[in-house]
């Protein structure tokens, strides 16, 4: 299958700290690529560099369908179909749920009025976010529904490549099942997905391929079961005593 996203030699430093250090990998169109690693390994920073939200890489390149996007603005990258969610519930708390979605589709897709409302309704239905919550303040939503709202906002922007940063964090078992079902449904619709997740059963269940980061460097890549059993990966998670 053709490569849709290529990351080549990507790096970001903060002073002496190399948060992302010469990371390279490809993602095939329609693939679910899992991204694992202990806390502080550079996973979310990697998403920051790909999306340029909130900062860009110091070195390396990101290609979408063979064309470089790493020098574009974050809005231009989103308009090309590279959309991300965030580790924490990132909503405009003072706005209604539906207005969160409408702001996004206006900026990314240029939709307004009835067209924007239709996109919001369809995205809500695709991820299971209840339409009867549309006019509720986003801040009033429990964590699970804020997660659904973030997913609906991302889906409404018509992503080609969707970067999901710990969508199952803080969720209980039946809510994690929703995350799994939603990811697999989006894949069946042709969305390419990069998934950062600490809930390893979920990550192992949906990922077709897994990469592992440690201290900003890519230390393993391949079939999920094989990768998770590599001694270097076990050491990264559990320490050398393991």
C-alpha positions, 0 to 999 in steps of 0.5 A: 500500500502507498505511503501517505505520511513519511517522517524523515530525521525529525528532531526537536531540542529544548536546550540540551534536551533532545525531545525528539532525536532523529526519528524516521518512519513511514505510514501506509494509507489506511494503516493504524500505526501505534506509538508507544513509549514511557512517559517523557519519551517524546510521543506527544512532541512528535505529534507537535512536530508533525502538526506544527501545533504548537511548534515546528521541528528543528531538523528533518522533514514530514511528507504527505503523499510525497510533498513536504509539509513541515514548513507549512503553517499549522492551519495549512497542514490541517487543511491538507487533512492532517488533524490531531487530538490532544492528550488532555481534554482540549475544548473551548470551555466557554463555548457550546459543544457544537460551536467547538465543532463549527469553529474547527470546520470553518477554519479548516474547511471554510464551512459556514451556516447550514453546511457547517451544521451538517458537518457537525451533525454527521461527525457527531453521528460517526463517533456517537456524540449525542446531538442533544448535547450540542447546545450544552457548554463544553465545560459542563461535559464529563471527561468521556463526552469531552473526549467524544467532542474532541473526536467529533471535532477532529472527524468533522474536519475530514482527516486523511491522517488522524493523530490521536494522542491518548484518546483512552486516558482517564476512561473506564472499560466500557468507554475504552471499548468506544475508543476501540470501536471508533478507531476501527470504524474510522479505519474502515472509512479510509482514515489513516491513524497514528495512535499514542496510547498507554492503555496497552491492550487497546494499542495492541488490539487496533495497531497493525504496526507499532513503533516505540520511542525512548528518550526521543529516539525510535528504539523498535518498529514492527509487528506489535506482539514482536515489538512489545517483547523486545528486551530493549522495549521491556527495559524502557518500560520496566527498567534494566532489572526486568 
